[in-house]
Amino acid sequence: MMAMSISASAIRLTNGGRQMKYMLLIYADEHAWTDSERQQCYGESAQLAHTLKANGQFLATSPLQPVSTATSVQVRNGKRVVTDGPFAETREQLGGFFMVEARNLDEAIDIAGRIPGARKGTVEIRPVVEIEGLPAA
């Protein structure tokens, strides 16, 4: 049996039996990976993406460049403020994402557990709000 650290009352969205979109955000200390581990992670992630595609669940995935390449933008009192670096200093950085379709949160949790980055970091699962009128990808 798998240990769960989420509340039993956590919302299990089902969208009326239709697939829902989930963003799986991969956080880790970007310095925790050796170059060979990172390349292996990329290869395993590509394999997972192909498996998800075959199951009709894959929408998108990509690793991100190092946090040192980040730029943050804020608008305050009508003025744009641009800062080099990430929005927040944390011990784990956003390193990539998967966008998937799943029947419910439980299925999204299963997919997140198969992402190689979860072995050294954390995968945050967020349901996507679908807004009518947006252009198709």
N, C-alpha and C positions, 0 to 999 in steps of 0.2 A: 504494500500500500504506500502511495506517495504522500509525503507530509505536505500539508497545505498551511501557509501562514496567513491566509486571507480569511476574513470573517465569513462565517456560514451564511450571513445575511447579505453578502456581496451581490450586487445586481447581476443576474445571468440574462443578459439581453438576448432575445431570440428573433426580433423583427418579424413576428408572425410566421415563423417557419422558413422565411427567406434568408439567404446568405447576408451577413453583415460585413462591412469593411472594418478592419482593425489595423491600426498602426502599431507595429512592434518596434519600440525604440531601444536600441542596444547601447548600454552605458558600460564603460570599463575604464580603468586607468590605462591610458594609451601606452604607457611605458612598461606595462606588465607583459607585453608580447615581444618575443624575439622576432627577428625578420622571418625566420623559417616557420615559426608558429603562426605569424600573421598570414603568410602565403598558404599554409595548410588550412587556416580558417577561411580564407577566400575560396579555396577549392571546395571545402565542405559546404560553404554557403551556396555556391553555385549548384552543387548537387542537390541541396535541399530545394533551391528555387526550381530546378527541373522537376523534382518530385511533386512540389506544390502545383506547378503548371499542369502536369499530367492529371492531377486531381481536381483541376478547375479552381484552385484556391489562390494562385499567384497573381498579384497585380504589379508589384515593383519591389526592387531591393537595391541597395547600394551602400558601400562603406563611404565614410566621409574623410576628407583630408584632415591632418592633425589640427588640434585645437589652436596651434600657433598661427594657422592661416585664417582664423575666424575674424570677422568684423561684426560689430554690433551697432544697430541703429536705433535711436530713440527720437521721438518728437515731443518736445516739451514747450509749451507756450508758443506753438507755431514754428519753433526752430528745431531743425534736425541736428542731432548730436551723433557723430560717428566715432566709434572707439575701436581700436585694434584689440582683438582678443574676444573671448567668449563673454556672454552676458553675466555669468556667475562663475566664480572660482570654486570648484568642487574637486573632490578626490577622484571622482569618476566623470568622464567626459562622454558626450554623445558621440558615438563612433560610427553609427550606421543605422539602417532601418530595413524592415520588411513591411510591405503593405500587402495584406492578405484578405481573403474572404473566408469567413467561417460561419457555421450555423449558430454558434453561441460563444460565450466567454470560455466555457470549458474546452471547446475545440481550439480556440485561440491560445489558451494556456498550453495545450498539447503541442501546438506548432512552436510556440516560444521556447519550450523545453528542448526542442530539436535544433535551435539556433546555436552554432558553435560558440558565439560570444557569451552565452549564458554560463559557460564553464569558468570564465574568469571575471565576469561582470554581472550585470543585471539587465533583464529585458522587461521594459515597462510596456504594458498592453493598454492601448487607449482605443475605445470605439470611435469611429469617424462619424462626424455629423455630416449628413449628405444634404446639400442645399440645392433646391430646384433652381434651374436657370443657369447653372454654371456650364461652360463649354466642355464638351467631351474631350478626353485625352487623345 
